[in-house]
Amino acid sequence: MISNASLLWYADVRSALRRADWVSVKVDSVVPGVWERINRPHGVLRLADILGGIQRFASEFAGRLVSETMLVAGLNDGDEDIAALGRFIAATRIAHAYLAIPHRPPAVAGVRGPDEAVVLRAFRTLAEQGLEVELLTAYEGDVFAFGGDLRAEILAISAVHPLRTSAIQALLDKGGGSMALVDALLASGELRRLEHEGEVFYLRRLHREG
């Protein structure tokens, strides 16, 4: 069950949702002003009530609880925002955190997701909180429909999880490929190489020119 969590502060809503065995709650920000700019909530809604409802639901729920956060460039992708988000998710004992970026045309002009470097920092910040983190940064087409295609496998995995150089090499060894394939993906703009805290990562490019 996927929920925007806006009514979880109602006991009857939590009771009904407890019947599910898997629930995803939307947590775009834990900072009131940022949350309001992103979600543009109805006037009766308050972030503190929603976050409290999520925490109460987490304490009552016997199934698997995950969260989804839509990262919007310049709004909720700052280091302090992400750190606060990670603390909340970790304290709430949410099992898995998904980070998404906008793919469809937005209702508000100029809205777009952050670049790969920012997404990587967000991923690492949440992972350092001890969370299981997964990226939802690729268009929902056939990105996961691969079988033995090394190029497709690298792009599919790097769309949900930044790959260290060692992981890339392991994939190449498994598929009988070489770094020439990675170089070609970098040259075509499908893959991006990033350095973060002294480590090298490969991440599927989020924004393509044109």
N, C-alpha and C positions, 0 to 999 in steps of 0.2 A: 504494500500500500504506500502510495506517495502522497505526502501531506505538506501544505505550506505552513503548518503548525500554528496558524493564526488563532485557532479556537481551542488549543489544547489546555488552556487555563480553565475550561469547563469540564467538570468531573464526568458528565455524561458522554462528552466527546472522547475523553480518554478511555472510558469504559468500553465504548463501541470499538475503538481502534485496537484495544488489547486483544481482540479476537483474531487479528492478523498474526502471521508468524514472521513477517519481515516488513519493517516500516522505515521509510525515508522521510526525514524532516528537513525543511529548508531553513538554513541559517546563513543568510548573506552577510550579516554583520552583527556584532554584539554592542556596537556603539550607536546610541539612539539617533543622532543626527545623520550618520552615514546610512543607517537602516532606512530612515525616512526618505532620503534622497534616492535610494535604489528602489525601494518597494512602493513608495507613494501610498501608504496604507490609509484605510478608512479612518476617519477622525476618532472613532471609539477605541481603536487598537493602540496598545502600548507595548513597547518592546519588552519591558520588564515583565509584564504579564505573560507574554509569549515564551520568553526564555524560562520563566518559572514553570510554565506549563510543560515545556519540553523536559525540564529536570524532574518534575513530578512523574511524568509519563515514563521516563527512563527508569525511575525507581520502582515502578509498578509492572513494567513490561517484561514478559518472560522470553520474548522472541529476539530476533536480531534487529538492532536499531542502527541506522546509518544516517549520515547527514549529507546534504548537497549545498555547495556554496557557488554562486555565480560570481566570478571575478569580473569587475568592470573597471577599465582603466581610469585612474584618477579619482576613484571613489572609495573602493574597499580593498585596494591592493597595496596599501602602504605597509611598511614593516610592523608598525605598532598595531594596526588593525588586524593583520594576520596573526600576530602573536597573541592578541586578546582572544581572537576566534579560537586558536588552538588551545588556549587555557580552558575556555568554556567547554569545548568538545571533549577534551581529556577529562575534565572534572565531572562531566555528565556521563562518562563511561559509554560513549557512543562507540560502536565497534569499528566503523569504517567511515572515513571522510572522503567525499568526492569533491573535486574542484573542477568546475565547468567554466567555459567562456561563451559569450554570445555567438551564435551561428546564423540565426535567422534575422531578417531585417528588423531593427528595433522600432518601437513605437516613438522613441525620442531620437531625433537626428543627432549624429555624432557619437552615439554609444558604441563602444567596441571593447573587446577584451584586451588585457595587457599583453606585452610581448613575452617571448620565451624566457628571457632572463628573469622577469618578475614572477612568472608562473613557476619556474624552477625554485626561486627563493621561497615562494609560498609552500610549495611541496616539501622542501627541506625543513622549513620552520615547523610545519605540522608533524612531519615524521620525527623531528627531534623531541616532540612532546610524547613520543611513544605511540603515535596513532598509525593505523593502517591508512594509507593515502592512495588515491587513484585519480588520475586525470581523465576528464571527459572533454578533450580538446579537439577531437577529430569529428568531422561531419559524420552523422550516423548513417553511413552507407554500407559498403561491403568491406570496411576497414578490417574487421575481425574475421572475414571469410577467407582465410588463407590456409594452404596445406602444402608445405614443401617449397613454397615460393619465398626465397630468402629476402628479396627486396621488400615484398609485401609484409613479411614477418617483422623486419626491422622497423618499418613505418608504423605497423599496427602496435607493436609493443611500446615504441617511443612516443606514441600518442597518449598512452595511459600511464607510462612510468619512465622517467628520465633514465637513460642507460649510461652507465660508466663505460670507459674504454674497455675494461676487462669483460664486461657483459657483451659489448659489441663483438669483441674478438671471439668469445665463446659461441655466439650465434654464427659467426663466419666459419668457425671450425666445424660446427655441427652441420652447416649447409654446404661445406666445401667451397666457400667464397673467400674473397680477399678484401683488403682495405680499399681496393680500387672501386668496389661497389659503393662503399661509404663515401669515398671522394666524389663519385658521380652523383650521389644523392645530395651531397653538400653543394656541388656545382649547379645542380638543377633547382636548388632552393627548396627541396622537399624535406631536408634535414638541416638542423643547425647545431653547431658545436659551441658549447658554452663552458666557461670555467667558473667554478663556485667554490670558495674557501679552499683553493689549492687542488681541487679535483676537476677532472674533465668529464662533461656529460654530453650526450647526444639526445636531442629532443626534436620531435617532428615539428616542422615550422607551422606556426599557428595562423599567420596571415600571409597571403600571397599577393603579390602586386597585381593590379588589374582586377 
